[in-house]
Amino acid sequence: MTNAREDFTLDAELEETDDWDAVELVDAGGDDPEEAADEPTVGAMELAERHALRRVAGLSTELEDISEVEYRQLRLERVVLVGVWTDGSVEDAENSLAELKLLAETAGSEVLEAIYQRRQSPDPATYVGRGKVDAIREIVQATGADTVVCDGELAPSQLRNLEDRLKVKVVDRTALILDIFAQHAKSGEAQAQTELAQLQYMKQRLRGWGGNLSRQAGGRVAAGAGIGGRGPGETKIETDRRRINTKIAKLNRDLREMKKTRDAKRSLRQARHIPAVAIAGYTNAGKSSLLNRLTDAGVLVEDALFATLDPTTRRTTTADGRVYTMSDTVGFVRHLPHQLVEAFRSTLEEVADADLILHVVDGSHPDPEGQLSAVREVFAEIGAGDVPEIVVINKVDAADPLVVARLQREEPHSVVVSARTGAGVREALAYVEGELPRPGVEFKALLPYERGDLLNKLHQHGEIDLLEHTADGTLLAGRANEDLAGELAAYAV
């Protein structure tokens, strides 16, 4: 029989391994393509490490004939999913719960049951009807679940009422997504953004057990708050709220400093007139895989929701030598929590400031049109609604051809690819290069041979229609941006 000391030691060891998600995305490494082909990319190594450590969660240790204090069960959190179907079809309600199941599993849970109720609107007191709460309690007791996850954002009163009646932890969709972000945040900026969103969510849901959060200081209280500390004072809940506000203010200051660095890099790209392409779309639609196919970025790819939280930008060139950047971004989801949109606003500006958006959609998903609509709602919220867009229908190798054909009819500016097999990637790349913004100033110049630096700039940032080597220099004609055209003005012919 395992004693309590051994069990607490085991818990401590497991807590030390809880940070297995805290890995950092970095560049794929060496410049030599042959060397890069022989060695695994950083993303591949991160993925292997993540999967290797994930097996620990599958351990099942059942201890018998011991007290409740000594009992330690090493298993996934067991949850019951609860939804309220207010509009749409039955298929829409089931798709929503299927997505909630994926979210719960990504957060590290084992889904036992998934139920939903047909109502005109969620119950203001308990989210589901009063009688349904009793039915859910019976399901929780019968399955041995320790958590109930609701497919919506619960008001503080709904959360409190459900926990009081179900006697287990209750989590809503927003808290679930915030938890996944907290697990997958790697960089300092992503961690700060996620913590800010969690604190904003928590601030509205402070509650106490009994009256402990409404108790005021007085008499012989701890921490030396006796004389001078009595009287009205702060309640415990007010103290907690003040501390949260202080932490939120600090995180906002930190994020403003981080934003300066991001803005400086973006301004430099804009000053050099380097076009920017942003890969955006629904979570787990294959954005990182597509970036790897298009640029050999070597970033982490995983079949999990919100595996990428940190934007990854790669510099690449078109077939005719023009330089542009391509960025992977945070995935979106239906009813993306407003706190996350606000906290990640500086990161999402990569999409709003892009010259072209590659909107990736999972062609094998049961409701790809719903994914497109949900992502475009976020585009409108962050000011990216007017950015030119190419819809990339991904996972065509697993999709129904009829669904793919339907999407192509509905989305005229679309391409069909499979980031896994590489099918259609070359055509997609050619489409992207054709849609990139083109220089607007026409020029014709005779460039001396000693100005090879200017010729190199033209290859990278302009378009050359005519290039002829003569005895006096290089005769050029084409289009360039205003700054570059100004440098060429001295050699105009």
N, C-alpha and C positions, 0 to 999 in steps of 0.2 A: 504494500500500500504506500502511495506517495504521501509524504508528510507536507505540512504547510510551508516549511522553509524551502523545500525543493520546488514546490509549486510557484512560490513568489520569485525564486531565481529563474524559473522557466519563463514567467511573465516578463521579467526584466529583459531576458534575452530576446524575446519576441518583440518587445517595444523597440529594441535597438535595430531590428530589421524592418520597422514600419516605414522607413524612409526610402524603400527601394525605388519609389517613383521619382525621387529627387535627382534625376539625371539631367545633364545639360546638353543641348544640341550645339554642336560645333561644326566647323567646316569639314568637308570630307577628306581633307588631307592633301597629300603630295600632288605636285604638278605633273609628274610622269604618269601618263595614262596606263602604261604597261604595269608600273609598280602598283597603281591604284587597283588594277584588275586583279592582281595577285593577293592583295591584302584586303581583309574585310573592312567595310566602311564603318565609321563611328556609329552611324545609325544602326547598322546590322549588329554591332557588338552590344549596343544599348538594348536592342530588342532581345538578343539572346540572354543577356543578364536579367532583363525584366521577367522573361518567361521562366528562367531557371529559378528565380526567387519566388515567383508566383506559386510554384508547386507547394510551398510551405503551407499556403492557405488551405490546401486540400487534405491536410492531416486530419484524422478523426480519432480523438482520444476519449474514450468513455471510461470514467472511473466510477466504481461502485463501492458501496458501503463506506462512504466518507461523509463528513458534514458539509453543509452548504458553503461554509466559509472556505473549506479546502477545495471545493469543486472548481475545476478549471476545464472548460470544454473548448478545445482548439478546433474551431470550425467556422464556416462563413456565417454571417448574420442572416437569420431566417426571416423573410419578410412576406407580407400579404399585400398585394396591390389593390387599391380601391379607386374607381373612377366614377365620374358623374357624366352621363351622356345627355347633353342639352340640345344639340342640333346636329345636322348631318345624318349620314346613314349608319347602319350597324357596322359596316366595314370601317368607317372612319373611327368609330369608338374603339373597335378592336385594334386598329393600327396604332391608335394613341396609346393603348395599354401595352401593345407589343414594344413600342419605343420606350415606354416607362420601364418595361422588363429589362431592356438592354441597358438603360441608365442604371438601374439597381444592380445589375450584374457587374457593370463597369466599376461601380462604387465598392464592390466586394460583398455582394449579398447573394443568397440563394432564394429564389422566388418559389414559394410554395403554392400560392393561389392567386388568381387575378379575377376580380369581380367588378362589375359596374352597375349603376342604377340609372334608369331613364327618368329624368326630371326636367321640368321647364327651366329651373335654375338651382344651383346648389343651396342646400338648407343653410340659412344664416347662422344657426346655432351649432350644428354638428356636421356640416358639409353634405352628409347623406341624411335621409330621414331618420327620425327617432327609432322606429322599429328596425331599420336596417342596422343601426349601431349594435343592437342586441344580437342580430344575426352575425355581424362581423366578429363580435366578442366570442360567439360560439365557435366560429371558424378558427380564430386565434388560439383558443383553448384546445381545440381538437388537433390542430397541426403543430402546436408547440412553437408558434411564431413569437419572436421577441420584438418585432417592429412592424408597423403599418405605414405604407407609403401611399399618399393620396396624389392623384393625377391633377393637381391644380395648386394654386397658392392659397394657403389657409390663412384666415384672419387669426390674430392672437387668441380671440375668444373661442374660435372653432378648434384650434389646436389644444387649448386647455380643456375644453369640454370632452373632446375625444379621448385624451389621455386619462382624464378622470374616470371615464366610463369603460374604456378598453383595458386599462391597467397595464399597458405596454407603451413603449416609445412610439410617437407618431411623427412622421416626417412628411413634408410636402415636396412637390416637384422642385421648387426653387432651392430648398435646402439640399436636396439630392444633387442637383447640378453644381451648386457651390462646393459640395463635398468632393465631387469629381475634380473640379478645378483645383481644389486645395491639394489633392493627391498628385496631380500631373504638373503643377507649376514648378518650373525648373530655375529660371533666371530670377534675379532679384526683383526685376520689374513685374514679372508675372505673379510672383509671390505677394508683392505689395498690392497689386491690383486685386488679387483674389481675397486677401485679408480685408481690404477696404470694403469689398462687396459683402463679405460675411458680416462685418461689423455693422454696416448699414441695415442689413437684414435683421441682425440680432437686436439692434437698438429698439426696434418696434415690438419686440417679443420678450422683453424682460419680464419675468414672473418669479414669484417666490412660493415656497412650500410653507403652508400655514401663514404666519404673519411675519416671518423673519425679514422680508425685504421692506416692510413698512415700519419696522421698529426704529425708534430714535434713540440717540445716545443719552445717557443720564445715569446718575449714581456712580457706583464703582465699576466702570467699564474698562475693558482691556485697552492696551496700547496707550495708556496714560491720558485718556480723554475724560478725566474726572472733572476737577474744578476747571471752569472755563469751557468745558465741553458739554455742559448740561443745557437744557432748554430746548427750544424747537429743533434747531440743528437740521442735519440732513438725514433723510431716511436711507436705508441700505440701497433701495432701488435707485434713489437719486444719486448716490455715490457711484453706483455702477454705471449709470447713464453718463455721469460727468466723465468718468474714466474712459468710456467708449468714445465720447466726443473728443477728448484730448488725443486719443490714439488715432481717430479719423483725421483730425487736423494735421498730425505728424505725418501720416501716410500721404495725405494730399500734398504736403510740402515736398516729401521725398519724390513723389511721382512727377511733380512739376520740374524738379531738377533733372530727373531721368528724361522727361519730355524734351528738355533743351538739347540734350545729346541727339535724340532721334530727329528733332527738327533741324539741327545743324547738318546732319547727314543728308536729310531730304533736300534742304536748301542747296547743298553742294551739287547734288544730282541735277536739280532743276537749273542751277546756274550753268551747268555744263550741257544742258539740253539733252539729258539722257532719258529716253522714254521709260516709263515704269509700267509693268504689267503685274496685276494682283490676281492670284489664284484664290478664289473665295467659293463658298458653297456650304452645303449642309455637312454636319459632322459625319465623319466616316464615309464620305462620298469618294475618297481616293485622291484628295488634293496633294498630300505629300508624295504619294506614289507618282502622280503626274509630274510634280516638280522634279523628282529624281529622273524620270524618263526624259524630260525636256532639257535639263541642265546638268545631269549627273551630279546632283547636289549631295547625295548620300545621307539625307536626313532620316530620322527615325520614322519607320512605317510600322503601324500596328493596327490590327483589326479590332479597334476599340474606339469608343466615343471620346472625343476631346483628347486624343493622344498628343495633339500639337496645340500648345498655348502661346509659344513664342514665335513671332514672325521670323521667317528665314528668307533672306534676300540673296540672290545669286546674280552675278553679272554674266551676261552671255552676249552672243553676236548673231546677227542674221546671216543668211547665206551670202549676201553681198558685203558683209563686213561691218554693218552698223551695230553700235553697242546699245544694249538696253538691259534693264534689270527685271527680274521675275521674283515675286515674293509669295511665299506660302503664308496663310493667315489663319486666325482662329476659326474653327467651324461654328456654324450656327445651328439652331434647333428651334422647333416650335415653342412659342412662348418663352423665348430666351429671357431670363430674369432682367428686369430693368436695371437692377443694381450692377449686374455684370456689364451691360452695355455702357453705363456711365463710367465704371471703373476702368474698362478696357478701351475707353474712347480714344486715348492717344495711340493705342495699337491699331485700332480700327481705322484711324486716319490714313493708314497705308492704303486702304481700299478707296477711301474718298478722294485721295490725291493722285490716284493712279490714272494713267492715260487710257488704259484698257483693262477690263475685268474678264478673267476666264471664270465663268460661273459653272462649277462642276456639279453635276447631278448624278446620282446613282440610278442608272437605267434599270437595275434589277430590283429596285425597291418597290414595295406594293403601291406606293403613292408618290411617284416622282413629281407630279404636278404640285402636290402639297408641299414638297420640299422647295421647289422653285418659288412658290408663293411666300413661304415663311422666310426665305433668305432675302427676297426682294423687300419685304416689310422692314427688315433690319437695314438694308441698303438705304431705304427712304429715311429711316431714323437717324442715320449717321451722315446724311447728305451725299450719298453716292448714287442717288437714283438716276442722275443724268449722265453718268460715266458710260461710254460705249461698252457693250457687253457681248461676249461670245459664249454661248451655252455649250459646254462640253459634256456630252452624254457618255459617262464612263461605265465600266464593267459590262461592256457590250457582250463579252464572252459568256456572261451568266444571265443576260437579260432576254426577255421574250422579244423576238423580232417584231411582232405586232406593236408592242409598247414602244419600241425604239422608233418605228415608222410613225406612230402617232405623235411622239415628241418632236420628231423632225418636221412634221406638218405644222405643229403648233408653234415651233420656234424656228423661224427661217434662218436666223444667224446661229447655226449650230453645227457641231462636228461630232462624229461618233468615234470613240476610242476605247481601248482596253489598256489601262496603265499596267496591268499585270502581264499581259502577253506582248504589249507593244503595238498591237494592231491600231492603225489609224493615227499613230502619234506623228509620223512624218507629215501627213496631210494637215493635222492640227497645227503643227509648227509653221507650215507654209501659210496657213490661214492667219495665224497671229502676226507673222511678219508683214503680211499684206495689209493688215488693219492698223499697224503702228502709225502714229502721227508722222507725217512727212514734212521735211523742211520746206519753208514757203518762199524763199528768195532765190530767184534764178540768177545764175552767174555764168560768165565766160571769161577765162583768165589765162594768161601765159605765165606760168609759175617757173621762176629760175630753179635750176637743179639744186642749189644750196638750200632751198626752202622745202626740204623733205619733211620737216616737222609739220608744215601746213598741209602738205599732201596727205600725211598720215591722219590729221584731224578730219580732213574731208572724207577719207575712207571710213572713219569711225562714226562721224556725226552728220555726214551729208550724203547726197546721192549724186553719183557721177554718171552722166550719159555719154560723155565723150572724153577720151583720154588718148592723146597723141604726143609722142616724143619727137621734138624738133631740135634743130641745131641751137635755137635760142632758149629752149626750156620745154616744159611740159604744158601742152595746150589742153585746157580742161573746160568742160561745160556741164552744168547740172544745177542742183538746188542745194542750198545750205540755210542754216538759221541766220538770224540777223547779225549776231556777233561774228560768226565765221565769215559771213558775206562782207562785213566791214573790213576784216583783215585782208580779204581778197581784192578789195576795191583798188588797192595800189597797183595791182597787176592786171586790171581789167583790159580787155581788148574789144 
